[in-house]
Amino acid sequence: MTTNTGTSARVSVVIPTLNEARNLPHVFAALPGGIHEVIVVDGHSVDDTLAVARRLRPDVRIVMQTRRGKGNALACGFAAATGDIIAMIDADGSTDPNEIPRFVRALLDGADFAKGSRFVRGAGSTDITRLRWLGNRALSAAVNLAYGTRYSDLCYGYNAFWRRHVPVLGLVAESPSSPADDIPRWGDGFEVETLINIRVAVAGLIVTEVPSFERPRIHGVSNLRTFSDGSRVLRTIVAEHRAARRQASGKVPAGRVPVAAGVTE
């Protein structure tokens, strides 16, 4: 993808899906030109999601999840990506693919991680409720206090980053060695967005917030649950802070992303 400055980079777009056949035509139609690859990571949909994806874009890359949850889908997509930049968007039409060049521009201008925000100038949302807004505000404040960040929108999953930083995220994509090992891993759920933001901060990467406008999903019902998923995000903040302190104290080898022990679900 080439920006108006003439600089370019190969962009991989990772799209987690689970029964999104009716939404994919809207999402694919809005993808900008010059994309290096589109990776659909499917959670074993029972509708025509994969057939629709292949019909709309014959060059689409299909990756099947190794476990369940949005976090696992992203981990699988990141592992499969071959571009210089990875952009992560939703398949429900809530995030606008036309905004991808904004994120790419921020990275080409020097950022390591381009973080979407609904709460900066030029952004907005017609989907977020008052309760979710208050929860997001409180959780963002907690992370900013704990990690010295300035995130305005912690719980938003529209982000892009240089693929070379994938190891910093410490996400596990590998298939389980046996059915008995097929259990959720830390970061497999909706808390993945918070986990990514925290680990990016702990690694000292340069973050630029990018204005983004969120819309309601076009078809279907969201799997997001305000209280249960908010609780997971809070647990993520606490557990990752403890893990970062262990690493800082030398109890975890340098360069290894600490994992919060005993938290799988």
Secondary structure, 3 states (H helix, E strand, C coil): CECCCCCECCEEEEEEECCCCCCHHHHHHCCCCCCCEEEEEECCCCCCHHHHHHHHCCCCEEEECCCCCHHHHHHHHHHHCCCCEEEECCCCCCCCHHHHHHHHHHHHCCCCEEEEECCCCCCEECCCCHHHHHHHHHHHHHHHHHHCCCCCCCCCCCEEEEHHHHHHHCCCCCCCCCHHHCCCCCCCCCCHHHHHHHHHHHCCCCEEEEECEECCCCCCCCCCCHHHHHHHHHHHHHHHHHHHHHHHCCCCCCCCCCCCCCCCC
